Amino acid sequence: MRVAVEEKVLNENQRLALELRQRFHDHNVFCLNLISAPGSGKTSLLERTLESMSRDARVAVLTGDIQTENDARRLACAGFPVKQITTGGTCHLDAKMITKALADWDLEKIDILFIENVGNLVCPASYDLGEHAKVVLLSVTEGEDKPLKYPSIFLRSELCVINKTDLLPYVPFDLAAARENARKVHPDIDLVEISCTKRNGLDEWLAWVSRRQQKAMGAPAL
Amino acid sequence: MHELGIAESILQRVQQEAAQRSGARATKVGVRVGELSGVDPEALAFGFEALVKDTPYESLVLEIDLRKRVQRCRACGREYESGMLFSACPGCGSEDTACIAGDELDIAFIELEDPACV
C-alpha cells in the first residue's frame, strides 16, 4: 500500500524553526540570518554593526563555526551578548542548535538578534532558523557569477550585501554584472554595497536593517 | 549539500512509518527534489544506497522525482518553467513573477507491504 506522507525531509528542523519564529514574534525579537562563503566578511559586518549601536541597544549575536571561538571573541568587544555555536563538523546551523543556544537568554531583553551562519553558500540555505530574513554576503574577491552558481541562497535571501568594495580597483570583479546576476536569480533582491574595512556604505546597510525591523514588528500575528 | 545526512533523515522517516504499522515492510520511498533545493539527486541516490547496503533496508527503493523551478506570473497568472535562472513571463513578458516550485525537498510517499498479506 502507498501511504501519502507529503512532509519536508527537513521536517524536524521546520518544526523547531516555526517554534523559534513564534517565540521571536511573542517577544518582539527581530532576527536576521547572515550567510556567505567563508571569508566574505560576515563577522566584520557584524563588528561594524555592533560598533554603530548605542550602548543601551538591545542587540545580541549568535555566531556559528565548525571550530574555534574566534568570531565570538571579536564580536564580544562591542559589549553586547554574543554566543559562539561550535558545530564540530556540521556545515550549517540548524534550528535545534539555535534553540539550545537561546535556552539561557531572556528574549524579552533582545530587540535584534543577528545569527552569523557557518561559512557556506550551500547548506545554510535549506535550514530555516526562524529568522525574519536571510541576508547573503558576497565579496568582490569572489566571482561576479556567484549568484548564478549558488542560486538557492540568492533566491531565499531578501538582501545581498556586496562587501570589500575598497578592493574593486585591484580585482577583475564586474560589479554591474554581479548586480545583474543577483537579480537574474531573484529579481526582487535588495542590494547594498559596502566596505567593512573602509566603513563605506554601512549607513545603507543599517537603514535596510532598520526598515526591515520595522516591517517585521508591524507584521500580524502568526 | 550533505546528501548522506539527507538520506539518513529519509530512512528515519521510513522506519518511523513502518514502526507505526506494526513493523510492515517498507518497499519504496518517494522523494521530491527541486532543482533549487541544493540537493544533487545522484549524490542522494548514491548516499542512500550506501546507507541501506547490508542492512534490513537494502531492498528499499528510493524513487526521486526531480522538480524544475516554476514561476507564476503575477500579471497574467501563467505558470511556466524557468530553469535555474529567472526569466520573464513567456506569455505577457512581465517580470513580476513568483517562484512557486523548485526548492522542494519532500517525502511524498512510502510504500509498504500490507502485513496482513505477507
Interface residues (C-beta under 8 A of the other chain):
Chain A: M1 R2 V3 A4 V5 E6 E7 K8 V9 L10 N11 E12 C91 V122 C123 A125 S126 L148 P151 S152 L155 R156 R183 K184 V185 H186 P187
Chain B: M1 H2 I6 S9 I10 R13 E17 V31 L36 S37 G38 M84 L85 F86 E95 T97 C99 D103 E104 L105 D106 I107 A108 F109 I110 E111 L112 D114
